[in-house]
Amino acid sequence: MLEHTDPNLLLVLKVLPAIVVILAASWGCGRLALMIGQPRVLGEMVAGVLLGPTLFGAWFPGVQKALFPAEVKPVLYVLSTIGLTVFMFLVGAGLDHGSKEKGEGGKAAALAVSGILPSLVLGGGVGVLLHSRLSVPDVGVFEFALFIGGALSITAFPMLARILYERNLQNSRLGKLTLYAASIDDAAAWCFLAVLTALHASSGISSAMVTIGLAAAFALVMLFVVRPLLRPVGEKVERTGKFGFDQMYLVVGVALLAGFCTDLIGIYSVFGGFIAGLAMPRNKVFREALQGKTMDVVCVLLLPMFFTLSGLNTQLNGLASMALLVPFALILVAGFVGKYFGCALSMRAVGFGWRESFAVGGLMNARGLMILIFINIGLAQKMITQEVFSMLVLVAVITTAGAVPLYRWALPSRVEQEVFLLPPEKEKVAA
């Protein structure tokens, strides 16, 4: 074997094998997930956990250490941060799902609130109970409770969209209603976490208010200055049907620059990416072209590195002890009950049948990638301990794995199309 002395080349020779192993594990677990009727992203999440100390590190510690040495992790961190920033940018850019029928906005808002408040309250209550046992020493009970509640209130909007698109139900009345509510939930969660991280990172309330003020100013500039400037780009793509390199350079540059700005402010780059996405043109052709050219590369190449970094920080072996098993069970039950029954009862209250109500409750209970982003920020900001992080990773896997089975239980294939595609005035009769 040739002997290399260039330190940059030596680093490349360490990083590339790690990336190949990550991609192979993500592909294999993703295929297995599809074979058992689960979304691919669930398999990718599990692949990250398996590459961590729970399995790979426990069985082959020497190999894992050689594959993920200390100098490789910062490179994976940078690549995964770019991936997360662009991914959240794409989520923000895709939030517009067309016009809603009369009265649907209020129903979507009611569903969104029911997806946030019960989980926030129950999760916050569990956080208060567990603060003395599980919290970081310098994190107060109020902050810890808010973080647990906020994490449990998230819905995996991109995963929900993928499930509905795969079943060709995204344009149905109930499909659009669910997507709109999930988008509100996620937007609220990121705003909530932005405020929480600003309060945590600042030395006092005045410093926190400065950070929050800068973040608000940034959002206003993006939405009311940058967005109008980008509108001609969307109109040109809509008119010509072409989304070329010039447009791609522009929008990716805006997303990364926005991530840099929010990192500089102190509220993490994913918020900048998300706001940049909201500032993108709303033209349907523009959004579809942007998603088509970018999403696959981000999901296949960059996001698996994020899942692996999350997995390297996840130690599930210790959760078998009674000291951690009971707190984990409390967090899991609070998250499941708050989201599932909160959304189901809300849907029933606004006039939907029990089948549709529990189907939507199951889908809204999926947390997927979004909660992993949320808790990784919390871990990086030292708002939670390694044990709490591991518990919430497992909550993410379990609730995400349960989403499709719960949906199919409530709406079997024989009634799914009938219920989703019925005109509004006949839905109650069918239920």
N, C-alpha and C positions, 0 to 999 in steps of 0.2 A: 504494500500500500504506500502511495506517495505521502511524504511528510510535508505538512503545511505549516507555515509560520505566520501567515497573515492572520491577525486576530479576528478581522471581520469575516474572513472565509471560514475560520474555525467556528465562529458563532453560527454562520449559515448552516454548516454541517451538523450542528446540534439542533437548530430550529426545524429544518426541513423534515427529519425523521419524526419529530414530535407532531408536526402538522399532519403528516401522512397517517400516523397511528390514530390521531384524533378523527380524521376524516373517515378512516376505515371503520372505527368503532361506531361513529355516528351513522354511517351508511348501514352497517349490519343491524344495529339496534333499531334504526328507523324502518328497515324492511320487516323486521320481526313485529314491530308495532302495527304496521299496515296489515300483516298477515292475520293478526288477532282482532282487526277491526278498530284499531286506535289510530289517532293522528300521528304522522311521522315525527312531529316535534316532541311527542312524549318519549319516543325511543331515543331521540337525541339528548333529551334531558337525562334519561336513565344512563346513557353512555357516559355522560360527564361524571355522574356519581360513581359508576363502576371503575372508571380510570383513577379515581381518588383513593384515599386510604381505606375506604370501606371494603373494597375487594382487591383491586390490582395492587394497591400498596400493602395490603395485609398478606397476600399470597406471594407477591414478588417484589418485596421492598427494594432490593438492589436494582432490579430492572427499572422500576418506576423512578427511582432517584436518578439513574443514568439517563432516562428518557426525558425527565422534566427537572434538570438541574436548576440551580438558583438563577443562572444567567439567562436561561430560556424564558422563564416566567415573565420578566418585564416585556419581552418582545411579544409574547402571546397576549399580555395585558393591553399593549398599545393596539394591536390588531383587533382584539375583541372590542375595545372602546370605540374604534372607528366603525366596526360592524354595528355596535349598539346604537351609535349616534345616527348612522345612516338608516338603520332599521326603524328607529323611532321617528326619523324624518319621513319615511315611507308610510308609517302608521298615521302620522299627522296629515300627510298629503292625501290619504285615502279616506278621511273621515266623512266626506260628503257623499251620501248615498242616495241623492236624488230627492225630489219633492215628496212631502208626506201628505196623506189624505187629511181632510178636515178632522180635527180632533185627535189625530194620531200623535201630535207633538206633546199634548198633555199626558197621554197614556205612556209614551216613551219616557217622559220626565218622571212620572210616578214609578215606573219600573226601575229607572236608574237610581232614584232615591231609595227605593226598597232594596236595591242591591248594595247600597253603601251603608246606610244608617244602622240596620240590625247587626251587620258584621262589625261595624266600627264600635258599636256599644258593647256587644258581647265580647269582642276581642279586647277592647279597652278594659272591661271588667276582669277578664282573665289576666291581662297585663298587671292590673293592680294587685291581684292575688299572688302573682308569681314574681313581682318585682324584687322582693327581698332575697329570693332564692336564685334568680337567673340574670338579673340585670348587671350591666357594667357599673362599677362603683360610683362613677361621677355622673351617671344618668339618672335623673330624678324619676319618681313614680309617674308623674304626669306625662313626661316625654316618652318613657318606656311604654306606657299604656297606649298612647296615641300611635306609636310605631306599630305595635302588634295589631291594633284595630285597623290601621291604615293598610297594612300588608294583607289582612284577611278580607278587606273590602274590594280588592282588585278583581276584575274580570279579564280573562285573556281575550281581548277584542280580536287580534289577528287570528287566533285559533278558532274562535267562534265564527268569524267570517269564512275561514277555510272549510269548516264543517258544512256550513250552509251552501257555499259555492259547490262543494263536491256533490251535494244532493240536489243542486239546481233549484234551491229554495230562496236564494238571496233576494229575489225580486217579489216574493210573495208578501202579503200584508204583514203576517207575523214575522217573517224573516227580516224585513226592513225595520220593523218596530224593535226587534231584539238587537239588531246591529246598532241602531241609533242609541238605544239605552246603554249598551256596552261601551260605545265610544264616549258617552258622557261620563260613565264610571271611570274609565281610564284617564280622561282629561282631568277629572276631579282628583284622582289619586296622585297624578304627577304634580298638580298644583299644591296639593296637601304635603307631599314629600319635599317639594321645593321650600315651602315655609318651614317645615320641620328641620331640614338640614341647615337652613340659614340660622335658625334659632340655636341649633346644637353647635354649629361651627363658630359662632360669634361669642365674644367674651362677655357680652352683656346685651340687654334689651336694645340699647341705642345702636350698638353695632349690628345687631340682627335686623333692626328696622332699616338700616342703610343697605344691607344686603338685599332685603326684600324689596326695598324701593328701587334699587338698581335692576333687579330681576323684572319688576313690573315695568320699568322704563324700557328695558330691552324688548319685552313682549309687545309693548305699545308701538315701538319703532318698527318691529318686524311686521306687525299686523296692519299698521296704518301708514307706513312709509314704504317699506320694502314690498309689501304685497301689491299695492297699486303699480309700482315700477315693474313688477314681474307679469302683470296682466297681459301686456302685448305679446309676451313669449307664449303664453297659453293660447291666445287668439291666433297667433301664427301657426302653431302646431295644429289647432283645430281646423284652420283654413286649408293648410297644405297637406295635413295628414303625415307629416314628417317630423320625427324627433331625432335630430342628429347629434354629432359630437359637440357642436357649439352649445346646444341646449344642455347636454349632459355635463359639460365642464361647468356651466353656470350654476345649475341646481345643486350639484355635488359640492361645489365650492361654497355656495351659500350655506349648505347644511353643516359642513365642517367648520366654517368660520363662525357660525352661530354656536356650535358646540364649544369652540375655543372661548367665545365671549362668556358663556355661562360658567365654564370652568374657571375663568378668570374672576368672575363675580363670586364664585364659591358655591354654586348649586349644581354642579356636575353637568357633563356635556350632553347627556341624553335629553335634558330639558331643552337645551338649545336646538338639538335636532328636531324635537317634537314641535317646538314653536316655528321653526323654519318650515316644517311640513305644513303647518296650518297657514303659513303665508304663501304657499304655492298657489298658482292659478287653479280654479275649480273646474276648468273645462274637462269634460269626460274623456276626450281623446288624449289630452295631455296627461291626465292621471293614469289612464290605462297604459300609455306608452312608457311612462316613468316606472310604473310597477313592473311592466314586462321586461324592461331592460336592466333593472337593478335588483329586484327582489331575489331572484334565484342565486345570483352570485353572493349576495349578503348571507342568505340562509345556508348555502352549501359550504362556503369557504370561511366566513368570518364568525357566524354565530356559534358553530361547534366549539370554537376556541373559548368562547364565553362559558358555554356549558361545562367545558373541562376545567376551567379556572374555578367555577362554582363547585365542581366535584372535588377538586383538590382541597377545598376548604370545608368539605362535608365529611363528618365522621359519624356514621350511623350506628356503629357497633355499640357505642356507649348508651344508646337510647333503650337498650334492653333492660337496663337497671331500673328498679322501681322508682328511684329518686328522679329519673328523667322521664320515665314512661307515663306517669300520671300527669305531669305538666304538658307533655306532648299530646296526650289524649284530650285534655281540656282545650288546648289550642285548636286541635283538629275539629272537635265537636262544635266549638264556638264558630269557627269558620264555615263549617258545613251547614249548620242549622241557620245561621244568620242569612247566608246567601240563598240557599235552596228554598227554605220555607218563606223567607221574606219576599223573594221574587215571585214564588208561586202564589202566595196569598194576594200579592199586589195585582197580579194578572187576573186572578179570579175576581177581585174587587172592581176592576174596570170593565168586566163583562165577558171575559174569556171563559171557556170551559175548563174543567179540571185537567183534561188531557194536555191541552196547550199550556196550561199554567205550570204543570209539573215538568213538561218538556223544556220550557224556557228556564225554569228553576235549575234543572240539570245543566243546561248549557251555560248559564250565567255563573255557575259554581266552578267552572274551569278557570284556573289561574295561570297555568302554563308559564311561558317565558316572562310575562309581565311581572309576576311576583318575584321571580329570580332577579330581575333587574332591580326591583325595589329593595330586596334584602341585601343584595351585593353592595348597593350604595350605603345601606345601613351598616354593614360590616366594615366597609372601607372608612366610613366616618366614625367608627367605634361607638355606634349607638346600640349595638347588640353584641352578645358574646358568640363564640364559636358554637356553643351548644344550642342557643336559640336559632342561629343561622341554620344549623343542621335540621332542627325540628321543622322550620319553615320550608326548607327544601323538600322534606318528606311530605309535608302538607301539600305542597305544589304538585308533587308527583301523584299523590292519592286522589286529590280532588280533580285533577286533570284526567286521570285514568277513569274516574267515575262519570265524567260528563256524558260521553257517548252512550254507555250502557243505561244511564238514567233517562236519557233522551229516548232511546229505543224502547225502554220499558213503558214510558208514557205514550209514545207514538210509534207503535209497530209499523212495519212497512205497509201492511194492508190498509192502514188508515192515514198514513202520513200525508200522501199527496192530497187526499180528499179534504183533510182538515186544513192544510196549509193553503190550498188553492180555492177553497170555497169563498164566495163573496161575503162581505162583512155581515149582511143581514141574516145569512144562513148559518153562521158559525155557532151561534148559541143553540140552534136546533140540533146540529150535529153532535154537540157536546152532551 
